[in-house]
Amino acid sequence: MTARHQIRQQIREARRRLTHAEQQAAAHAITDRVAGTPHLAQAQKVALYLANDGELDPHPLIDWYWSRGAQVYLPVLHHFSPGHLMFLRYEPDAHLIANRFGIPEPRLDIRLLLPKNELEVIYTPLVAFDATGNRIGMGGGFYDRTLAGWHRGLGPRPVGLAHDCQQLPELPTDHWDVPLPELLTPGQHWRW
């Protein structure tokens, strides 16, 4: 079993053990952190995600952005470029379908598609992170491919969302991993 696989198992189990009340408190704490961070609070086109497998639930943050008139987009598995994501506008009445991983996403409608470079922020889920901004996702590389080049001005700013229990001192990394410049947990706002 690889180190990454062990980390994924360990951290996924830790976040699944969080109670419903702990999950809700974390979701609201993240919303408060964003509201208090001007460059995030002022964003008008943001990508979020729908929580799966104990991930930090961004629904309160989605509602908060909607209340401010911002446009919210969700990742959708790219239909023509395997291993990549595209982003479709998400509205309260959106019709969602389960993708091949069982995660709800908007039904493909080209009228709702936004090129990723027009987003201001992409909030990313993750399994684990370390004190230098490295992240481990679920293993498909979707976000690494999507975020590649952002630091050269080739895409929106990525911001990780996680529970405090998802932090480890150090993570194993590979050449394709894209470290995050910023990450929010209920207990801390990390910037690298």
NORRA-V826858 format. One record per residue. N is the residue number from 1. RES is the residue in three letters. SS is DSSP state (2 for helix, 1 for strand, 0 for the rest). PSI is psi as a letter, one per 30 degrees, with the letter a starting at -180 (none if undefined). D_FIRST is the distance of its C-alpha to the first C-alpha in Angstrom with 2 decimals. Layout:
# NORRA-V826858
((N,RES,SS,PSI,D_FIRST) (N,RES,SS,PSI,D_FIRST))
This chain:
# NORRA-V826858
((1,MET,0,k,0.00) (2,THR,0,l,3.81) (3,ALA,2,e,6.70) (4,ARG,2,e,8.34) (5,HIS,2,e,6.37) (6,GLN,2,e,6.74) (7,ILE,2,e,10.19) (8,ARG,2,e,11.05) (9,GLN,2,e,10.61) (10,GLN,2,e,12.51) (11,ILE,2,e,15.20) (12,ARG,2,e,15.80) (13,GLU,2,e,16.47) (14,ALA,2,e,18.71) (15,ARG,2,f,20.76) (16,ARG,2,f,21.13) (17,ARG,0,f,22.70) (18,LEU,0,k,25.42) (19,THR,0,l,28.70) (20,HIS,2,e,30.84) (21,ALA,2,e,33.26) (22,GLU,2,e,30.65) (23,GLN,2,e,29.43) (24,GLN,2,e,33.09) (25,ALA,2,e,33.96) (26,ALA,2,e,31.12) (27,ALA,2,e,32.28) (28,HIS,2,e,35.85) (29,ALA,2,e,34.98) (30,ILE,2,e,33.32) (31,THR,2,e,36.46) (32,ASP,2,e,38.61) (33,ARG,2,e,36.65) (34,VAL,2,e,37.15) (35,ALA,2,f,40.80) (36,GLY,0,g,41.32) (37,THR,0,j,39.85) (38,PRO,2,e,42.59) (39,HIS,2,f,40.66) (40,LEU,2,e,38.37) (41,ALA,2,e,41.18) (42,GLN,0,f,43.43) (43,ALA,0,k,41.06) (44,GLN,0,f,42.56) (45,LYS,1,j,39.87) (46,VAL,1,k,36.38) (47,ALA,1,k,33.21) (48,LEU,1,a,31.32) (49,TYR,0,l,28.91) (50,LEU,0,k,28.84) (51,ALA,0,k,26.39) (52,ASN,0,k,23.57) (53,ASP,0,h,20.94) (54,GLY,0,g,22.46) (55,GLU,0,l,23.08) (56,LEU,0,k,26.22) (57,ASP,0,j,29.08) (58,PRO,0,g,31.39) (59,HIS,2,e,34.20) (60,PRO,2,e,36.55) (61,LEU,2,e,36.05) (62,ILE,2,e,36.77) (63,ASP,2,e,39.89) (64,TRP,2,e,40.92) (65,TYR,2,e,40.75) (66,TRP,2,e,42.69) (67,SER,2,f,45.29) (68,ARG,0,g,45.85) (69,GLY,0,g,46.37) (70,ALA,0,l,43.19) (71,GLN,1,k,41.48) (72,VAL,1,k,37.93) (73,TYR,1,k,35.60) (74,LEU,1,k,32.35) (75,PRO,1,k,29.62) (76,VAL,1,k,29.80) (77,LEU,1,k,27.52) (78,HIS,0,k,29.67) (79,HIS,0,f,31.42) (80,PHE,0,f,32.33) (81,SER,0,i,29.69) (82,PRO,0,k,26.23) (83,GLY,0,f,23.53) (84,HIS,0,l,26.31) (85,LEU,1,l,28.01) (86,MET,1,l,31.70) (87,PHE,1,k,33.55) (88,LEU,1,k,36.14) (89,ARG,1,k,38.63) (90,TYR,1,k,37.97) (91,GLU,0,l,41.01) (92,PRO,0,f,41.43) (93,ASP,0,g,42.56) (94,ALA,0,k,39.92) (95,HIS,0,j,38.85) (96,LEU,1,k,35.07) (97,ILE,1,l,32.99) (98,ALA,1,k,29.35) (99,ASN,0,a,27.29) (100,ARG,0,f,24.69) (101,PHE,0,g,22.15) (102,GLY,0,g,24.85) (103,ILE,0,k,25.80) (104,PRO,1,k,29.60) (105,GLU,1,l,31.17) (106,PRO,1,k,34.79) (107,ARG,0,k,36.18) (108,LEU,0,k,36.70) (109,ASP,0,j,40.18) (110,ILE,2,f,41.04) (111,ARG,2,f,43.64) (112,LEU,2,f,40.97) (113,LEU,1,k,38.82) (114,LEU,1,k,38.81) (115,PRO,0,k,37.63) (116,LYS,2,e,34.88) (117,ASN,2,f,37.11) (118,GLU,2,f,39.64) (119,LEU,0,l,37.32) (120,GLU,0,e,37.79) (121,VAL,1,k,34.53) (122,ILE,1,j,31.19) (123,TYR,1,k,29.52) (124,THR,1,k,25.80) (125,PRO,0,l,23.34) (126,LEU,0,l,19.98) (127,VAL,0,e,16.99) (128,ALA,1,l,17.15) (129,PHE,1,l,19.56) (130,ASP,0,a,20.61) (131,ALA,0,f,24.08) (132,THR,0,g,24.63) (133,GLY,0,g,24.10) (134,ASN,0,k,20.66) (135,ARG,1,l,18.95) (136,ILE,1,k,15.76) (137,GLY,0,a,16.67) (138,MET,0,f,15.20) (139,GLY,0,f,13.87) (140,GLY,0,f,16.97) (141,GLY,0,g,18.74) (142,PHE,2,e,21.99) (143,TYR,2,e,23.13) (144,ASP,2,e,22.22) (145,ARG,2,e,24.41) (146,THR,2,e,27.04) (147,LEU,2,f,27.31) (148,ALA,0,k,27.33) (149,GLY,0,f,30.70) (150,TRP,2,e,31.75) (151,HIS,2,f,32.42) (152,ARG,2,g,34.89) (153,GLY,0,g,36.77) (154,LEU,0,g,35.26) (155,GLY,0,l,34.29) (156,PRO,0,l,34.51) (157,ARG,1,k,33.12) (158,PRO,1,k,29.65) (159,VAL,1,k,29.35) (160,GLY,1,k,26.21) (161,LEU,1,k,26.65) (162,ALA,0,l,24.41) (163,HIS,0,l,24.72) (164,ASP,2,e,25.03) (165,CYS,2,f,22.01) (166,GLN,2,f,19.79) (167,GLN,1,k,20.58) (168,LEU,0,l,18.44) (169,PRO,0,e,20.08) (170,GLU,0,k,18.12) (171,LEU,0,k,15.48) (172,PRO,0,k,13.79) (173,THR,0,l,16.00) (174,ASP,0,l,16.66) (175,HIS,0,f,20.20) (176,TRP,0,f,20.45) (177,ASP,0,k,19.73) (178,VAL,0,j,23.02) (179,PRO,0,l,23.66) (180,LEU,0,k,25.97) (181,PRO,0,f,29.49) (182,GLU,1,k,29.85) (183,LEU,1,k,28.04) (184,LEU,1,k,29.57) (185,THR,0,l,28.44) (186,PRO,0,e,30.94) (187,GLY,0,f,31.32) (188,GLN,0,l,31.40) (189,HIS,1,j,32.23) (190,TRP,1,k,30.19) (191,ARG,1,k,31.71) (192,TRP,0,none,30.51))
